[in-house]
Amino acid sequence: MTRKIAAIMAADVFAYSRHIAENEEETLSILATSRKIFDELIDRHGGRIFNTAGDSVMTEFGSAVDAMRAAVDIQEALRSRNLAHLPGRCLQFRIGITVADVVEHEGDLLGDGVNLAARLEGLADPGGICISRWVHDAVVNKVSVAFRDIGEREVKNIPTPVHAYIVDWSDL
């Protein structure tokens, strides 16, 4: 096991269980298409998927800027793809990003930073991105997005509150 600093991006489908219950085959087909988009854009931005489970994707990047650019490109590509589906049949991902000191073990990343990225994802709106202060400070003035400060948030199983920001790229 080795330690390293990494930008961690967690993504998860909003209301996945409801979509599966309503139409399993269609949902799985849309999810497979979404994963192709993820895979391509993560690779394009120098990231690596280190864990998946069902509808969730955990990715590492060497920089917060690369993670942020990948997240925005993914959400834009998914938004365009969703235009081809009926409103109730669209899968919307929420994305959370942090930078953390993590443990790498057999290709997987472990530690509080991985958990924090997943908790930030839960603070994002469907189709949105939520980032930690560490990411904000690293990417401000380096990416063409705006930020809405949502302040300190208590999140499950993280001992101290995390300062978080919602990312907005719609008006840029």
VEXDREN-2710 file (C-alpha; in Angstrom, 1 decimal):
% VEXDREN-2710
k/r/px/py/pz
1/MET/0.0/0.0/0.0
2/THR/1.3/3.4/-0.9
3/ARG/0.0/6.9/-0.2
4/LYS/-0.5/9.7/-2.8
5/ILE/-2.3/13.0/-3.4
6/ALA/-5.0/12.7/-6.0
7/ALA/-8.0/14.5/-7.3
8/ILE/-11.0/12.1/-6.7
9/MET/-14.2/12.3/-8.7
10/ALA/-17.3/10.4/-7.6
11/ALA/-20.3/10.1/-9.9
12/ASP/-23.6/8.4/-9.3
13/VAL/-27.0/8.3/-11.1
14/PHE/-29.7/10.3/-9.3
15/ALA/-32.8/8.1/-8.5
16/TYR/-31.1/5.0/-10.1
17/SER/-33.3/2.5/-8.1
18/ARG/-36.5/4.2/-9.3
19/HIS/-35.3/4.0/-12.9
20/ILE/-34.4/0.4/-12.5
21/ALA/-37.8/-0.4/-10.9
22/GLU/-39.6/1.4/-13.7
23/ASN/-37.8/-0.1/-16.7
24/GLU/-34.7/-2.2/-15.9
25/GLU/-33.6/-3.1/-19.5
26/GLU/-33.9/0.5/-20.8
27/THR/-32.2/1.9/-17.7
28/LEU/-29.3/-0.6/-18.1
29/SER/-29.0/0.3/-21.8
30/ILE/-28.9/4.0/-21.1
31/LEU/-26.4/3.4/-18.3
32/ALA/-24.1/1.5/-20.7
33/THR/-24.2/4.4/-23.1
34/SER/-23.5/6.8/-20.3
35/ARG/-20.5/4.7/-19.2
36/LYS/-19.0/4.9/-22.7
37/ILE/-19.2/8.7/-22.4
38/PHE/-17.5/8.6/-19.0
39/ASP/-14.8/6.3/-20.2
40/GLU/-14.0/8.4/-23.2
41/LEU/-13.9/11.7/-21.4
42/ILE/-12.1/10.4/-18.3
43/ASP/-9.4/9.0/-20.6
44/ARG/-9.3/12.3/-22.6
45/HIS/-8.6/14.2/-19.5
46/GLY/-5.9/11.9/-18.1
47/GLY/-8.1/10.2/-15.5
48/ARG/-8.4/6.6/-14.4
49/ILE/-11.4/4.7/-13.1
50/PHE/-10.4/2.9/-10.0
51/ASN/-13.8/1.5/-8.8
52/THR/-17.3/1.0/-10.0
53/ALA/-20.4/-0.4/-8.4
54/GLY/-23.7/-0.5/-10.2
55/ASP/-24.3/3.1/-11.3
56/SER/-21.4/4.7/-9.5
57/VAL/-18.0/5.5/-11.0
58/MET/-14.9/6.5/-8.9
59/THR/-12.1/8.2/-10.8
60/GLU/-8.7/9.6/-10.0
61/PHE/-6.9/12.4/-11.7
62/GLY/-3.4/13.9/-11.3
63/SER/-4.8/17.4/-11.0
64/ALA/-7.9/19.2/-9.8
65/VAL/-8.1/21.1/-13.1
66/ASP/-8.2/17.9/-15.1
67/ALA/-10.9/16.5/-12.8
68/MET/-13.0/19.6/-13.1
69/ARG/-12.7/19.8/-16.9
70/ALA/-13.6/16.1/-17.2
71/ALA/-16.6/16.6/-14.9
72/VAL/-18.0/19.6/-16.9
73/ASP/-17.4/17.8/-20.2
74/ILE/-19.1/14.7/-18.9
75/GLN/-22.2/16.6/-17.6
76/GLU/-22.4/18.5/-20.9
77/ALA/-22.2/15.3/-23.0
78/LEU/-24.8/13.6/-20.8
79/ARG/-27.1/16.6/-21.0
80/SER/-26.9/16.4/-24.8
81/ARG/-27.5/12.7/-24.8
82/ASN/-30.5/13.1/-22.5
83/LEU/-32.2/15.3/-25.1
84/ALA/-32.8/12.2/-27.2
85/HIS/-34.8/10.5/-24.3
86/LEU/-38.2/11.2/-22.8
87/PRO/-37.8/13.4/-19.7
88/GLY/-38.8/10.6/-17.3
89/ARG/-36.2/8.2/-18.9
90/CYS/-33.1/10.4/-18.7
91/LEU/-30.3/9.4/-16.3
92/GLN/-28.8/12.3/-14.6
93/PHE/-25.5/11.9/-12.7
94/ARG/-24.3/13.9/-9.7
95/ILE/-20.6/14.5/-9.4
96/GLY/-18.4/15.3/-6.4
97/ILE/-14.7/16.2/-6.5
98/THR/-12.1/16.6/-3.8
99/VAL/-8.3/16.5/-3.6
100/ALA/-7.0/14.2/-0.9
101/ASP/-4.2/12.1/0.5
102/VAL/-5.3/8.5/-0.3
103/VAL/-4.0/5.0/0.0
104/GLU/-3.5/3.0/-3.2
105/HIS/-4.0/-0.8/-2.8
106/GLU/-4.0/-3.1/-5.8
107/GLY/-5.2/-0.4/-8.1
108/ASP/-8.0/0.8/-5.8
109/LEU/-7.9/4.0/-3.8
110/LEU/-9.1/4.1/-0.2
111/GLY/-9.4/6.6/2.6
112/ASP/-11.4/9.6/3.9
113/GLY/-10.8/11.5/0.6
114/VAL/-12.6/8.8/-1.4
115/ASN/-15.5/8.9/1.1
116/LEU/-15.6/12.7/0.9
117/ALA/-15.8/12.8/-2.9
118/ALA/-18.9/10.5/-2.6
119/ARG/-20.4/12.7/0.0
120/LEU/-19.9/15.8/-2.1
121/GLU/-21.6/14.0/-5.0
122/GLY/-24.6/13.7/-2.7
123/LEU/-24.7/17.5/-2.3
124/ALA/-24.8/18.1/-6.1
125/ASP/-28.0/18.7/-7.9
126/PRO/-29.0/16.0/-10.6
127/GLY/-26.8/16.9/-13.6
128/GLY/-24.6/19.0/-11.3
129/ILE/-21.1/19.1/-9.7
130/CYS/-20.1/19.8/-6.1
131/ILE/-16.5/20.4/-5.1
132/SER/-14.5/20.9/-1.9
133/ARG/-12.7/24.1/-1.0
134/TRP/-9.4/22.4/-1.9
135/VAL/-10.6/21.9/-5.5
136/HIS/-12.1/25.4/-5.6
137/ASP/-8.8/26.9/-4.6
138/ALA/-6.9/24.8/-7.1
139/VAL/-9.1/25.6/-10.1
140/VAL/-10.4/29.1/-9.6
141/ASN/-9.2/31.3/-12.5
142/LYS/-8.1/28.1/-14.4
143/VAL/-11.4/26.8/-15.7
144/SER/-14.3/28.6/-17.3
145/VAL/-16.9/28.0/-14.6
146/ALA/-18.6/29.9/-11.8
147/PHE/-18.9/28.8/-8.2
148/ARG/-21.7/29.1/-5.7
149/ASP/-20.4/28.9/-2.1
150/ILE/-22.7/26.6/-0.1
151/GLY/-20.5/27.0/3.0
152/GLU/-19.6/24.4/5.6
153/ARG/-21.6/21.1/5.4
154/GLU/-21.7/18.2/7.8
155/VAL/-21.6/15.0/5.8
156/LYS/-22.0/11.4/6.9
157/ASN/-19.0/9.7/8.3
158/ILE/-16.6/12.6/7.8
159/PRO/-15.5/13.9/11.2
160/THR/-15.3/17.6/10.4
161/PRO/-17.5/19.8/8.2
162/VAL/-16.4/20.3/4.6
163/HIS/-16.6/23.7/2.8
164/ALA/-18.3/23.0/-0.5
165/TYR/-19.1/24.8/-3.7
166/ILE/-21.6/24.1/-6.5
167/VAL/-20.2/24.5/-10.0
168/ASP/-22.1/26.5/-12.6
169/TRP/-21.0/26.5/-16.2
170/SER/-24.4/27.2/-17.8
171/ASP/-23.9/31.0/-18.5
172/LEU/-20.3/30.8/-19.7
END
